[in-house]
Each structure stands twice: as structure tokens, then as C-alpha cells.
């Protein structure tokens, strides 16, 4: 079942990720589109700021109240 309770919320990766569409460095930001439970796994579909739209596992992201800038 599709869960849209976090739709539109900002999130960022908590670690470096390799996804089906490419790499996402730690602290990459994006907007949650929806979540789904699939074969016992909780997947979050995210529209990333770099233009990718790809699913990640819930434990690979943190949900933020608003975009957070990371000092370099």
C-alpha cells in the first residue's frame, strides 16, 4: 500500500548510497514523493535535488523539517 503521510517533506541521506540510478553522497537532499511496503521492506521514493528520482530504504535517510545547509 502507498503511504503519503510524508509526501512533500525534505529528507537527506545519512550515508553514501549507490542506487539504481546512480550515486548519492552523504547529506544529499530531496523531497519525499511516497512510501511503500514491498516484500517486507519499507521503501521511500524521493525526488533528489540532483534530478534523480529513486527509492531508498527508510533507514538510509533522515526526515528534516526543512532543507539544512551543510558547512563545507
Buried (B, 14 or more C-beta within 10 A) or exposed (E): EEEEEBEEBBBBBEEEBEBEEEEBEEBBBBBBBBBEEEEEEEBBBBEBBEEBEBBBEBEBBEEEEEEEEEEE
